Amino acid sequence: MGLLTGKRVFSIMALCMMVGLLLLPIVVALPSPAIGEEAPAGDAVKKDGDKVEKGRDVYYKTEGIVVGAPAPKTTDGPKDYPRYNFESRVLLWFANQQHLYYGSFVLAVPIFCMIIEFMGVVTKDKALAKRYDQLAYDFIKISLTAYSLTAILGGILIFTFLTLYPAFFGYLSSIFRPVMHIYALMFVAESGTLYIYYYGWDKMKEGFLKWIHLSMSVILNIIGTLLMFLANSWIGFMMSPAGVDEQGRYLGNIWHVIHTALWNPLNLHRILGNMAFGGGVVAAYAAYKFLAAKTDEDRAHYDWMGYIAMALGVSFLIPLPFAGYWLMREVYAYRQQMGITLMGGLLAWLFIIQATMIGILFLSTNYYLWQAMGRMRGAEKYQRYIKYLVFLLVCGFLVFITPHTMVMSPAELKAMGGQQHPVLGNFGVMSAKNGGINVIITTTVLSFVWYMRGNKVSTVSWAKFGNIFMGVFFACAYVNIIWLAIYGYYIPANVRVGLSVPQVATTLSCLFFMFALNSVMMRGAKQMGPIEWGKISVRSQYALIMLATAFTWMMALMGYIRSSVRLFWHVNEIMRDNSPWAYTHTVGFAANMISFNVLFFWISILFVFWMGSLAAKKVPVEAKAGIPGNVPQPAASH
Amino acid sequence: MGNLIAETLSMSWMALAILAGLFVYFQVSISDPVAKKRATFKTFIGIVGTFLLFMAIANYKNNFYGENRLLPVSLVVITVTTFVMALYFTNISAMLKVGGFMFFVAAFLSGYGNWLPQVEGGFPPKEEKLDFSSMTSQQLADEGEKIIFGGIGKNKEQGAIGKGQCPLCHAFHAGMLGERAPNLLGLPERSDKERLTDPKYSKGNPSKREYEQKEAFPGSGTAENALEYIAESHACPSCYVVAGYGVKGTNDKQSPMPAIHKPPISLSLQELAAVDTWFYVREGRDSPSFEEIVKSYEKFIPEADRPKMAEDKPAGATSLMADGSEPVDQIFAKAQCVSCHTIPGIPGAMGTIGPKLEEGTTAPQRIKDPTYKGTAKSSAEYIMESIVDPSAFVVKPFPDNTMPKVFGQKLSAGALKKIVDYLSQVKAGAPPPKIS
């Protein structure tokens, strides 16, 4: 009893400590903005004769007292752009991308842990609960090693900025001074919370203490998310500055500087992106372990782990295009030219690559699910329909990647006979593309639904009606999406853009209603047989690796697009880039650089995984009876 | 290929030497023939794999900045290498296969990126100082075309874009639909006939406007003519929005177009004058003078908001004979016209090498002359043509190629306009016009 009370006291103290750590940066930082606000007034009082200078916010259009220096006008030379005998921008690109990869990973994994730990806590099946708990623990162990690498890479990034772009970084830090301090303190809070969370795992594994432990993961993720929001603020500022006047002088309102036009869309997009990325990395880890497994138990465990990671990753991948759509909409609202440079100008080919990659991601996901049905007895009934799904996916994909207008040379223009291709140019309009991607997502939802009911037969009295309803619902969804895609050809472009709303609404309806209805129908369903974990084809694991690699590649691609849309501005329209590298690279160079970054990341993360495997191994949770499909089965022919 | 192999060897000799050493060691130390054969074969595969790996790295290194679209071949080579090695190194085969597959995916995507048309952003426009005020109309129009499209003669190239970024949204030629902004063909004429007469424009009464902005700045008023309308639409796009081209959801009350004199585009008034001149010149219209255009912008852009021309580069030597600020008699004198021509009303203009300049009378006759092959339709155009292209029509009995052909470059637009204005008023038998 005494021991239990002691643990409870310890847990509550740990929780209080975390809350304290969470509040620490806010408390410490409170005076910072205040000083920022008061500073000009103080100056005004100090010098009686001096006139207080006011400036107009470039974005909010409000007036404020100028408290900062103008953005420096840089010149190409060692003062503003000191360099090695190498392109500084490429060095920075590399440092930034690696830091981002690791940062995303260590922010995503604790969210996974939270979800999986929660699933473990609420699952009534104790064996399965323990399995979930073990998985969450494995995840956080991996992230712990990656965490220190993230910090190291962050340091490298800062040093790269300071040594290669001192004028720019000086200006940025002069504006974000309080934010950067809060960021640093948040990092301390994140580290402290993570260590308490990790090392307290065994001490708080049951009952009330487990709930305390779970709430710690919530705090950990709140801190992590706030950290990311703060980092996003300076990225948002570089793209769509606010809180400064036309000369780049800070006007004393730190919230304006943080809350720029693109901050919120970036926040949402990055949270979802990080989660999908994290899922991909863990799925690839599981796939690697699966391929290297020597025993059926290991194969079963890593098959299951890969599935969970993939499912979590994909559940965040599905809303990602919608978040991207919102971000792009805000970009257009902020500066139309910026949007056009992205979607119809200099960077348009990169979006063609992006469209291809989105197609690859969804095709890989579907392929994995179809393969995964092979380990379920009873799922054979769906196999014969898969060819129709392939047809839908391929059609959707082809429509989605077809460009409407292209950036061309005069010779190409002449050869093609116009701005649009005589045949393909008719297909690539926005509503049709939206139709394409929505067909792809809806088909993925359908694959998931089939997977979830693969080895089950609904026993509810209204099962027949439910099945018919679901079939009709999906059919109507396809008809609506495709009809709107075609209808778009008959209406003006500005009206056509609005068709995306009903198309997306249809897809989301499928996503939520069909999942919900399927879950209700499958409650207490009759099982045709267990899920034979580990009895999945090797090809499926390559689909997971493809998913992970493609996602890593796409993340780098989108980061490059987002960054290069500023063209020759360090801070858009405020601070000009006068370095010798203020031009946009070719698509090919960017692709090579992205590949380099992706491969470097994977080589280094393999090292992290290896490090993780060196740590004392926990006794693997043995397969328990009662968990559908977790009874170890002999390996298949592979 | 030879270079690539040499580079590969120079990079990989240490690794290859170690493997070769291992090869020898296994030959000596292993006695079991089966084990020896296996070790020999694995070492051989290792040597081949290492060589291929370094060859891929060397290829990557050599072509990092190049235009070589076979760069992803490096990644494919690595993929092949890892898969081959995975066959023989079974204890790490999973890692090799996973790594190899990742290289393959990266190779595919990299290859895809290299296969697509290569568009490079190019360097940002240089902030160089040009003396627009001393340019001829054609020069000014050329500069305008550069600002809009990035180069002279590029206005018909799809995707051509200059500092002004106009083609991002506007179309400029007949039959091209501007979905985001109006087609600017015929702008000077349309401004006068359609825009200024549109009740929504509310000419002369900005307070009745229903747009986001009533005036460019308090007291600026509205445009009174086409020139001012163009200036106003550049300086204050939301003062009047052409129906159907407003920001979505604002019911055409707000324009998506940025103020062109402000960042990110930040064209100076001089540059805007060049752009406007191009609008006129490209349609074969008489362009307003540089000063008139600048003045129209000054009406809508207050002093404090006027971007300055970049001053980080020395101004180019203008070497102009006259910049247009002088009275017309001085322009004639500076350009040495008086040495060859008799010009009524101009002191000292008694030259006889060229014809007497009574263009108010002679220009219409010469345009009607059957031997006239020029393009002028009016007296003013004929005079301008005679100055910038003297061989277009040579008055008999004067010889061709006597008059220099450099006046188009040596006289500013303002100076040329003054000459044209003066000469078109000089009529035979009539008193000379007043010098201004």
Interface residues (C-beta under 8 A of the other chain):
Chain A: V58 T75 E246 A284 A287 Y288 L291 A292 A333 R335 Q336 Q337 I340 T341 G344 G345 L346 W349 I352 I353 T356 M357 M406 V407 M408 S409 P410 E412 L413 Q419 A493 N494 V497 Y542 I545 M546 T549 A550 W553 S564 L567 F568 W569 N572 E573 I574 R576 D577 A582 Y583 T584 H585 T586 V587 G588 F589 A590 A591 N592 I594 S595 F596 V598 L599 W602 I603 L606
Chain B: Y60 F64 Y65 E67 R69 L71 P72 L75 A94 M95 K97 V98 G99 F101 M102 F103 V105 A106 A107 L109 S110 Y112 G113 N114 L116 P117 Q118 V119 E120 G121 G122 F123 P124 E157 Q158 G159 I161 Q165 L168 C169 M176 E179 R180 G244 V247 K248 P256 M257 P258 K262 P263 P264 D312
